[in-house]
Amino acid sequence: MAARILIQASNYLEHIDQATVQRMCRNSIALQQTLSNITASREIALDQAKNFYELLCMEPDVSLHILSIKSFFLSMSFRPLTGYT
């Protein structure tokens, strides 16, 4: 659930640059550590959210190639990658 919220938040970002991606990756790691301390289990979906934000700063060709390989990204929102926000 937390990972979905982080990913959906990308629809509301006005500018996505390297600093934004780093901040969202740090947020997902901090959230993952906090949840791990509470539940004593790792939230794998937050790794996927972190990977999603890392894709946003890659070249479009590289991102699309990675997306075609990684099936777990298929259910996520690709609006930021296409420019339709």
Secondary structure, DSSP 8 states (H G I E B T S, - for coil): -HHHHHHHGGGG-S---HHHHHHHHHHHHHHHHHHHHHHSS--HHHHHHHHHHHHTTS-HHHHHHHHHH-GGGTTS--HHHHT--
